[in-house]
Amino acid sequence: MVGFFTRLRDSAAYEILAKTSTDFIIIDVEHGSFDRALLAECLLAGRAHGLPMLVRVPDENESTIQHSIGVGADGIIVPHISSAQTIERIVAFVRTRGVERAYAGATRISTYRRDSWSEFNAREAGRILVIAQIDEPPGIAAAQDIVSVMGLDGVFLGQIGLTLALGGDARASEAALDGVCRTTMASNLLIGLSLPDEKMATAWHRRGVRLFAIDSDQSLLKSAADARANLFRSSIETNGNQARES
């Protein structure tokens, strides 16, 4: 599966992405400037067109996680997980009180409490993905315990953050994440990775990565604008030179 991190605040961007070959998007609330109303609007835009949407929450705050679930996130990515106890508590919250509050609050995913509690609980309790992001040395050390948490759906590898935490040592970071991949695969969990360089995709796919966040919407917009502007300039220069020669 191939998708993008998104920080754009216009819900139309999510409608547009839903009409492309994008498999999923991750709304980056950790680094983006989303309030509750805006997050709900952007999730609705993608959800209305069938685009799977995850939310990377800024922290382990239950209120933030609760809101993301209630307004329609298909799953959450929790950054900076360094212990099994932390993600175990989050998983327990999502599967029990989180789902209960989503129903009690007549939220979007409860179809505004149109369904019965038993129908809703059966549908949603196991559907919402909970993914632990491992991006710091303590998380690497605790990886075996983290992936053993019952009810966890996957691990997202924070390659950039880990490399920085290791003093810029890319080789050490890759070796550490390779070990996390082996551990995660042994537990039959989903593995995600942010990877802009497509030349490295095959190597990480062999390690078990199946969820590739290949860029951000901001970078995508920038690169597309640069490419289009440069192509236009090049066309003028080429055609101008041909005209002068003739």
Secondary structure by P-SEA (a helix, b strand, c coil): cbbbbbccccaaaaaaaaaccccccccccccccccaaaaaaaaaaaaaabbbbbbbcccccaaaaaaaaaacccbbbbcccccaaaaaaaaaaaacaaaaaaaaacccccccccccaaaaaacccccbbbbbbbccaaaaaaaaaaaacccccbbbbaaaaaaaaaccaaaaaaaaaaaaaaaaaaabbbbbbbcccccaaaaaaaacccccccccaaaaaaaaaaaaaaaaaaaaaaaaaaaaac
